[in-house]
Amino acid sequence: METKYIIGAIIAVIAIVGIAAVALGGGSTEHAPNELVTCVAAHGEEPEFGFDPMHGWGYHDSGTDPLIQSTILKRDKDNNFVNDLAKDYTISDDLKTYTVTIRDDVKFTDGSKLTAKDVAFSYNKAKELGEGADLSSMKEAKADGNKVVFTLNKSDSTFINKLTDVGIVPEAGYNEDTYGQNPIGSGPYKLAQWDKGQQFILEKNPDYYGKEPYFEKITNLFLDSDAAFAAVKNGDVDIAEVPVAYANETVDGYHMEYFDSVDVRGISLPTQNDTGLKSEDNITVGNNVTGDPAIREALSIGIDRQKLVDGSLNGFGDVCTNGVAKQLPWSYDQGKDGQVDEAKSVLAAAGWKDTDGDGIVEKDGQKAAFSIYYNAKATERQAIAVAVAEQAKEIGIEITPEGGSWDDIDPVKFSQGVVWGFGSADPYSIEHQYDSRVAWPVWVTTTLNISTTVQ
């Protein structure tokens, strides 16, 4: 156990497609060989609501496997579904009913038995809170003996993906205000310690029903990307997840490992003009520049995505034009890329012209100018925003990159561009990207996938 790894990716160490949990130790940190010190989960950020799957832990926060809780199904390294709590399952011909038989040899860490009632409760609560998996197609989950019957409000062939997404909590011991601090689960690990703002420590669950994990103890540090890389240089961690900005760095005793991911970077642009409309949260909706389809089309066909991969991601990524990682079977090439002259023609045909010679087109007295916001903690998002702004100038569009916290970004998410990170192995996600029938009435942005999938 003398090899150390730096994970060269903006992905969780346990993720959904083509990524394995890397467990290699060593270093100056004093611990037993079957203990692991990492900085990987949640990209170094602390889960806001603690380790509660009902609030997104294991879905938003750790990649896919909540570790502390069990799920109905899991995915193997080839993205195939395998049983976890499930013994078997059936799907009705009309794709509206999924019935799962739950194994009967599982205990929670408080000693109570996990039953189908706990599974049904977890899914119904997750749907009620709506903070993790998208369960909008689920009408209800009901326990029937050792089975859970999921009744859907429409035919949905993708619902099987949701059976991997919700960590199961005990109905009797669950309190949505306190559970995340002291979670009771049935997964391979249990929470031993949480030093808020610093780290959490997991210990092996001796009553786990599945394959016994190798590591007795896992300590995960909450560090931003720069601090994580500093911890690597100091030999304080065995594994660190770092941005691809560090891809060419070398550190004695470590080496880089790169993994394919479904993690996509894209920029959302408002698709309506600013008419004074406000969202229910009093957020301004619309932008008079990006609300013109010609602006969005010009950027979509004019930005050279390969240059973004080479520059912003040091070459560690793949061009993405549709928000779906190329490793997934429903990915497709959406079309043109890096066509600057054609982009200029699109703008000109729509009445956008540079009448004052400053290189930026205008229309009806309105300059083709707006901002793109990014999370200032994410170096690759900053690099993408800056690179897109530079390329946009060649087309005649002025973009101002703006870094800030998510609290800064939230008030402008419907009126300015935002660099988002997203990705899913669930094909249902593309419905929310492209089908206006399911769009929230004031959700008026479209994702301009001028970025990449990252490795």
MARGU-528674 format. One record per residue (C-alpha): x, y, z. Coordinates in pm, whole numbers, padded with zeros to 5 digits, always signed. Layout:
% MARGU-528674
XYZ...
//
This chain:
% MARGU-528674
+00000+00000+00000+00271+00250-00094+00118+00400-00408-00074+00727-00384-00312+00868-00636-00428+01212-00731-00761+01188-00906-00740+01424-01201-01108+01498-01235-01400+01700-01117-01588+01385-01026-01653+01181-00715-01425+00889-00650-01734+00667-00656-01928+00768-00963-02162+00629-01219-01997+00548-01549-01648+00412-01595-01525+00525-01253-01420+00295-00974-01355+00370-00609-00978+00406-00598-00837+00289-00268-00463+00316-00239-00274+00440+00064+00065+00536+00200+00234+00861+00284+00344+01064+00579+00002+01060+00744+00026+00809+01027-00246+00548+01001-00291+00176+00957-00262+00031+00605-00633-00053+00603-00732+00307+00676-00780+00571+00408-00744+00949+00423-00907+01126+00130-01037+01452-00005-01283+01339-00267-01649+01328-00166-01868+01620-00273-01571+01785-00446-01436+01886-00105-01759+02056+00003-01951+01970+00316-02308+01838+00282-02537+02118+00396-02794+01889+00559-02550+01626+00674-02565+01265+00566-02935+01250+00482-03042+01092+00151-03377+01270+00177-03183+01596+00138-02966+01464-00144-02677+01289+00033-02554+01015-00196-02721+01176-00495-02591+01533-00500-02312+01498-00247-02112+01181-00281-02152+01070-00640-02397+00783-00631-02321+00551-00342-02417+00702-00006-02193+00448+00175-02383+00496+00502-02715+00388+00354-02816+00105+00121-02997+00146-00209-03237-00088-00390-03001-00137-00684-02642-00039-00755-02440-00004-01073-02134-00211-01145-01822-00082-01318-01983-00141-01658-02294+00059-01564-02511-00252-01534-02776-00273-01263-02704-00516-00981-02907-00596-00671-02836-00432-00339-03142-00445-00115-03339-00600-00398-03367-00976-00435-03546-00933-00767-03784-00697-00941-04049-00696-01211-04178-00424-01442-04531-00422-01580-04586-00424-01955-04726-00069-01947-04416+00052-01756-04633+00203-01483-04567-00046-01203-04230-00155-01066-04238-00427-00798-03926-00500-00593-03873-00788-00350-03657-00671-00059-03407-00905+00105-03489-00996+00467-03141-01018+00622-03060-00647+00652-03030-00452+00977-02988-00083+01042-02697+00023+01258-02934+00073+01553-03013-00299+01540-03361-00268+01389-03456-00473+01084-03482-00302+00746-03817-00382+00584-04011-00296+00271-04195-00033+00479-03868+00155+00530-03801+00146+00157-04148+00276+00071-04121+00546+00338-03782+00661+00206-03908+00700-00149-04226+00878-00047-04030+01116+00177-03770+01178-00095-04049+01266-00338-04211+01495-00080-03890+01689-00015-03779+01686-00379-03414+01755-00302-03245+01453-00456-03356+01211-00725-03624+01324-00968-03923+01117-00861-04180+01324-01049-04304+01022-01244-04370+00828-00921-04724+00847-00783-04649+00653-00464-04454+00365-00314-04636+00106-00100-04509-00186+00104-04680-00520+00052-04518-00780+00275-04155-00805+00166-04227-00621-00160-04237-00254-00253-04476-00156-00529-04392+00166-00711-04694+00306-00894-04613+00567-01156-04835+00842-01294-04716+00768-01646-04527+00503-01838-04158+00544-01763-03898+00300-01890-03625+00497-01712-03764+00462-01360-03532+00170-01295-03253+00427-01268-03430+00580-00967-03388+00250-00783-03018+00336-00750-03071+00694-00636-03231+00693-00289-03051+00581+00024-03288+00398+00260-03356+00540+00606-03556+00385+00893-03914+00509+00911-03924+00478+01290-03600+00666+01352-03618+00935+01088-03644+01307+01166-03570+01535+00873-03428+01803+01104-03185+01583+01293-03120+01264+01096-02834+01408+00890-02629+01472+01203-02653+01114+01332-02757+00895+01040-02882+00541+01090-02820+00332+00782-02746-00019+00660-02460+00046+00418-02101-00077+00435-01998+00212+00661-02139+00409+00952-02064+00765+01055-01819+00764+01344-01738+01136+01364-01823+01462+01193-01607+01764+01269-01807+02030+01091-01606+02238+00852-01313+01998+00871-01379+01630+00808-01598+01326+00855-01488+00977+00955-01655+00654+00848-01601+00317+01013-01684-00027+00875-02034-00150+00958-01980-00494+01120-02337-00599+01040-02321-00515+00671-02491-00785+00462-02282-00736+00147-01919-00787+00055-01699-00669+00338-01516-00350+00242-01138-00348+00262-01093-00027+00458-01174-00029+00827-01184+00349+00841-01218+00631+00590-01142+00991+00679-01256+01252+00428-01137+01612+00453-01342+01913+00345-01093+02111+00134-01121+02329-00172-00921+02231-00478-00610+02434-00398-00603+02314-00038-00653+01956-00157-00350+01981-00381-00151+02136-00097-00249+01837+00118-00111+01611-00154+00219+01797-00160+00238+01771+00219+00163+01400+00209-00144+01446+00427-00386+01243+00214-00384+00915+00026-00627+01024-00244-00726+01372-00353-00968+01483-00619-00816+01782-00796-00905+01996-01098-00746+01914-01431-00556+02240-01397-00308+02029-01199-00294+01757-01463+00070+01818-01552+00192+01857-01195+00413+01590-01039+00444+01507-00671+00688+01251-00531+00507+00938-00417+00190+01014-00614+00072+00979-00967-00233+01093-01159-00524+00869-01251-00784+00986-01502-01132+00842-01539-01407+00897-01790-01711+01063-01639-02057+01184-01735-01980+01519-01572-02062+01793-01822-01993+02166-01813-02240+02389-01995-02361+02748-01988-02727+02832-01940-02863+03136-02122-03203+03302-02065-03434+03240-02360-03687+03516-02292-03654+03892-02301-03667+04092-01979-04030+04205-01958-04029+04272-01585-04133+03918-01500-04022+03788-01161-04006+03430-01039-04195+03319-00731-03872+03388-00541-03864+03745-00680-03576+03668-00916-03560+03867-01240-03645+03658-01543-03512+03719-01895-03237+03898-02083-03285+04120-02388-02966+03995-02552-02974+03619-02496-03350+03629-02544-03282+03665-02917-03241+03316-03068-02976+03449-03306-02741+03524-03015-02776+03174-02880-02739+03014-03222-02432+03222-03302-02261+03116-02981-02363+02753-03025-02213+02723-03373-01933+02976-03328-01761+02856-03012-01479+02607-03073-01534+02345-02805-01212+02160-02875-01021+02476-02785-01208+02477-02455-01101+02119-02392-00741+02191-02481-00719+02519-02290-00962+02511-01999-00925+02139-01924-00566+02078-02035-00697+01836-02295-00860+01607-02039-01215+01601-02167-01437+01544-02466-01634+01784-02682-02001+01787-02586-02270+01963-02790-02585+01827-02629-02531+01792-02256-02498+01413-02274-02160+01250-02223-02039+01061-02527-02001+00739-02326-02379+00712-02294-02574+00534-02570-02825+00818-02611-02555+01076-02680-02543+01230-03025-02355+01502-03212-02574+01810-03222-02391+01971-03508-02170+02266-03597-01881+02391-03391-01624+02671-03430-01793+02826-03735-01710+03192-03667-01803+03328-04012-02135+03147-04012-02204+03274-03660-02144+03630-03779-02382+03573-04069-02653+03451-03830-02618+03768-03625-02620+03993-03930-02931+03826-04072-03109+03893-03742-03016+04262-03747-02715+04253-03515-02448+04481-03668-02140+04665-03545-02235+05022-03633-01981+05203-03414-01675+04994-03504-01596+04870-03152-01614+04504-03254-01938+04436-03064-02262+04409-03257-02578+04591-03152-02944+04591-03245-03200+04863-03179-02949+05040-02957-02881+04727-02749-02521+04602-02732-02475+04226-02757-02333+04214-02405-02414+04011-02095-02239+03833-01807-02157+03470-01742-02134+03372-01375-01933+03084-01233-01862+02941-00889-01538+03110-00788-01424+02792-00610-01429+02595-00937-01115+02680-01134-01227+02490-01445-01555+02686-01455-01363+03012-01437-01135+02895-01717-01436+02801-01931-01611+03133-01871-01298+03331-01960-01225+03121-02270-01583+03149-02395-01572+03526-02345-01253+03548-02549-01398+03341-02834-01728+03532-02826-01543+03855-02906-01446+03707-03243-01816+03670-03319-01900+04021-03199-02051+03935-02860-01918+04082-02534-01930+03848-02236-01811+03949-01889-01705+03655-01665-01822+03702-01304-01702+03482-01020-01898+03441-00699-02061+03205-00452-02381+03017-00524-02558+03276-00309-02429+03540-00550-02532+03338-00854-02883+03244-00745-03038+03593-00797-02909+03613-01156-02959+03255-01274-03264+03350-01487-03122+03673-01626-02753+03606-01699-02542+03315-01819-02424+03059-01563-02159+02788-01595-02324+02475-01459-02195+02127-01393-02429+01837-01450-02444+01481-01573-02644+01167-01523-02650+00805-01631-03028+00832-01626-03168+00908-01974-03470+01073-01813-03253+01380-01754-03261+01472-02123-03636+01533-02100-03573+01822-01865-03308+01963-02095-03503+01954-02420-03877+01904-02363-04055+02233-02299-04368+02045-02188-04206+01968-01853-04033+02303-01809-04117+02507-01501-04315+02815-01619-04042+03062-01526-03749+02836-01604-03643+03026-01911-03286+02923-01966-03150+02687-02223-02822+02507-02173-02566+02611-02429-02340+02307-02426-02032+02485-02542-01817+02298-02299-01712+01941-02247-01735+01629-02047-01441+01619-01809-01218+01326-01731
//
